[in-house]
Amino acid sequence: MNHPPESGAFPGDGTDVLIVGAGPTGLMLGCELRRRGIECTVIDRAPDVDPRTRAVMVHAASLEALEDLGLRAGLERQGVRQRRIAFHLHHGAVHTVEFAGLDTPYPYYLNVPQPAVERTLATAFTERGGRLLRSVRYEDHRTDGPGGQLLVELATAHGTFTVPARYLVGADGAGSDVRRRLGLAFDGITYPMSYLLAEGSPQQAVDPDTSAMYVGPGGAVSLLPLPGGLVRVAGPAAPELLGRDEGVTGAAFARAVDALGFGATLRLARTDRLAHYQVHERLAAGFHSGRAVLAGDAAHLNSPAGGQAMNTGFADATALAWRLAALVEGRAGDGVLADYARERRHAAAEVGRATSAIGLLQAMREATTQDLHRRVRESLAGYAEAWSQLYTTYAERPADALPRRETHQLVPGARVPGHVPHPSRPVALFRPGVRPEAYRGALPAGTRGLALSTRQSAWLPAGADAVLVRPDRHVAAVLAPDTRRPDGTPDHRREEVAA
Ligand SMILES: Cc1cc2nc3c(=O)[nH]c(=O)nc-3n(C[C@H](O)[C@H](O)[C@H](O)COP(=O)(O)OP(=O)(O)OC[C@H]3O[C@@H](n4cnc5c(N)ncnc54)[C@H](O)[C@@H]3O)c2cc1C
């Protein structure tokens, strides 16, 4: 890690991309930019990685992105693979969300504590030539001339200094100073109840590859296996369960959990840590302004259901990195930042819907007949796909629809699950049997041609031969031989979604 800087820690002309925040989002973005050879700097006001375990679930889309960076296997050694989430109802019924059928080489999620994720990313970033500066605080920024670079004011224990940067990314978390400086509203709600979290040794053995949710009449609590035989027990608690002046103690937590009526299953034999926090659902009014962009918690906050927050920040980083690389290398105009902002705001709103599990939990509480249980099972369909973030699409879909594998369509904006992209070039994925040469000349220079798997081919729209896929695994265009130029050469229909 680099040490707290004087202004001399930066090259004379500043930095191409200045990322504020060395959390999972900022570090992932830094690694993605270094993979593309882009000069960049990550700063953080904190002196080191935050040791609190916060997010733990790393879902399949994030595992695909981490594999691109060569970091997945190392993280797997620090985590525990999870095959399913089991919902235990207070009268004994169990409904499960299975992740095994996902279309990816990694059909599971990983429970791995956030500090391990951050350390892994920070090490990779600095080893790959990234500049990581800790104990440095972002204070302000201004634009230096029309359309020009940004001048960013930073503070250290030794004083303040100004650094020129071509692009600025606010990955500085929920209380983002960059967002405040950009004047972007962060509207939404704060949940009335607190969220409690305890980690330690369970009193009873737990299924090591199954995270669980216990749903009782008075609330719902999750039980997540962690490495080393430890578990996390977490859930919302009404203030009266805590005791007004008591604060958070192990005894208060045990009482709140016991009140649900699941007995010893949720008790800890030894408590290593306790945390207590408010849950918010918020979305920034915009994700960019000029050459400054927001990503991760700075841009969106959700309920902890399904462990989406860190994964959504990773997806922001993936969506931003190839565009920033194209901008820095002069291959794109600033409009691509507006595309990023539009697409990721849409995706974050969808994540918000997939984590609003209140209706689902209510249905579980009320499930007393076979028919009601069947309805609960039906409404669970789609959650593995939604929470995996493999099937995200920037195309419109009905507001209440979760992404289903069977109905996934490779239309512009759709993510291609299981696909391994090129870091900076588009890839054309052809239906098996289609000759790629037929499309030569209709594709951007340097496009690589690959075959779709049989599974993926089923998602092609009727009549389409291929899809052009961006470096963030989303479809840029659908190629179909249904229009031809007068000279007989193909003039394939291309529906563009972004530059
Ligand atoms: C107790 C707790 C439990 C959680 N549990 C879960 C969970 O189970 N599942 C889940 O998905 N998510 C969970 N989360 C949320 C998850 O931790 C966040 O979504 C994740 O950390 C977001 O990553 P980020 O990189 O966007 O922001 P952050 O991790 O918040 O990183 C922002 C960084 O920016 C730095 N920074 C802030 N302001 C400045 C500034 N002015 N100058 C320089 N640096 C600055 C901060 O020091 C910080 O390191 C939990 C959060 C908490 C607090």
The ligand as a MOL file (V3000), in Angstrom:
LIG
                    3D

  0  0  0     0  0            999 V3000
M  V30 BEGIN CTAB
M  V30 COUNTS 53 58 0 0 0
M  V30 BEGIN ATOM
M  V30 1 C -23.2180 -3.4520 9.6640 0
M  V30 2 C -23.3890 -3.6130 8.1670 0
M  V30 3 C -23.7890 -4.8530 7.6680 0
M  V30 4 C -23.9560 -5.0200 6.2940 0
M  V30 5 N -24.3580 -6.2420 5.8650 0
M  V30 6 C -24.5020 -6.4300 4.5410 0
M  V30 7 C -24.8890 -7.6840 4.0280 0
M  V30 8 O -25.1450 -8.6310 4.7750 0
M  V30 9 N -24.9770 -7.8410 2.6730 0
M  V30 10 C -24.7010 -6.7950 1.8110 0
M  V30 11 O -24.7570 -6.9780 0.5870 0
M  V30 12 N -24.3360 -5.6010 2.2680 0
M  V30 13 C -24.2360 -5.3780 3.6070 0
M  V30 14 N -23.8600 -4.1720 4.0460 0
M  V30 15 C -23.6160 -3.1100 3.0690 0
M  V30 16 C -22.2210 -3.2370 2.4430 0
M  V30 17 O -21.2560 -3.2410 3.4540 0
M  V30 18 C -22.0290 -2.0910 1.4630 0
M  V30 19 O -22.9870 -2.2370 0.4360 0
M  V30 20 C -20.6590 -2.0210 0.8320 0
M  V30 21 O -19.6790 -1.7610 1.7770 0
M  V30 22 C -20.6490 -0.9190 -0.2260 0
M  V30 23 O -19.3950 -0.8110 -0.7850 0
M  V30 24 P -18.8990 0.5780 -1.3540 0
M  V30 25 O -17.5030 0.3170 -1.8010 0
M  V30 26 O -19.8630 1.0910 -2.3360 0
M  V30 27 O -18.9180 1.5800 -0.1200 0
M  V30 28 P -18.1630 1.4760 1.2850 0
M  V30 29 O -17.8310 0.0740 1.6220 0
M  V30 30 O -18.9780 2.2570 2.2520 0
M  V30 31 O -16.7860 2.2130 1.0250 0
M  V30 32 C -16.6890 3.6130 0.9540 0
M  V30 33 C -15.2820 4.0270 1.3180 0
M  V30 34 O -15.1660 5.4240 1.0660 0
M  V30 35 C -14.4110 6.0090 2.1000 0
M  V30 36 N -14.7790 7.4340 2.1490 0
M  V30 37 C -15.9730 7.9680 2.4930 0
M  V30 38 N -15.9410 9.3040 2.3670 0
M  V30 39 C -14.6900 9.6300 1.9340 0
M  V30 40 C -14.0310 10.8590 1.6240 0
M  V30 41 N -14.6510 12.0600 1.7270 0
M  V30 42 N -12.7470 10.8270 1.2180 0
M  V30 43 C -12.0800 9.6450 1.1260 0
M  V30 44 N -12.6600 8.4410 1.4150 0
M  V30 45 C -13.9500 8.4500 1.8030 0
M  V30 46 C -14.7710 5.2270 3.3530 0
M  V30 47 O -13.7370 5.2970 4.3130 0
M  V30 48 C -14.9460 3.8110 2.7890 0
M  V30 49 O -13.7730 3.0450 2.8890 0
M  V30 50 C -23.7200 -3.9460 5.4020 0
M  V30 51 C -23.3040 -2.7080 5.8830 0
M  V30 52 C -23.1570 -2.5240 7.2550 0
M  V30 53 C -22.7240 -1.1690 7.7660 0
M  V30 END ATOM
M  V30 BEGIN BOND
M  V30 1 1 1 2
M  V30 2 1 2 3
M  V30 3 2 2 52
M  V30 4 2 3 4
M  V30 5 1 4 5
M  V30 6 1 4 50
M  V30 7 2 5 6
M  V30 8 1 6 7
M  V30 9 1 6 13
M  V30 10 2 7 8
M  V30 11 1 7 9
M  V30 12 1 9 10
M  V30 13 2 10 11
M  V30 14 1 10 12
M  V30 15 2 12 13
M  V30 16 1 13 14
M  V30 17 1 14 15
M  V30 18 1 14 50
M  V30 19 1 15 16
M  V30 20 1 16 17
M  V30 21 1 16 18
M  V30 22 1 18 19
M  V30 23 1 18 20
M  V30 24 1 20 21
M  V30 25 1 20 22
M  V30 26 1 22 23
M  V30 27 1 23 24
M  V30 28 2 24 25
M  V30 29 1 24 26
M  V30 30 1 24 27
M  V30 31 1 27 28
M  V30 32 2 28 29
M  V30 33 1 28 30
M  V30 34 1 28 31
M  V30 35 1 31 32
M  V30 36 1 32 33
M  V30 37 1 33 34
M  V30 38 1 33 48
M  V30 39 1 34 35
M  V30 40 1 35 36
M  V30 41 1 35 46
M  V30 42 1 36 37
M  V30 43 1 36 45
M  V30 44 2 37 38
M  V30 45 1 38 39
M  V30 46 1 39 40
M  V30 47 2 39 45
M  V30 48 1 40 41
M  V30 49 2 40 42
M  V30 50 1 42 43
M  V30 51 2 43 44
M  V30 52 1 44 45
M  V30 53 1 46 47
M  V30 54 1 46 48
M  V30 55 1 48 49
M  V30 56 2 50 51
M  V30 57 1 51 52
M  V30 58 1 52 53
M  V30 END BOND
M  V30 END CTAB
M  END
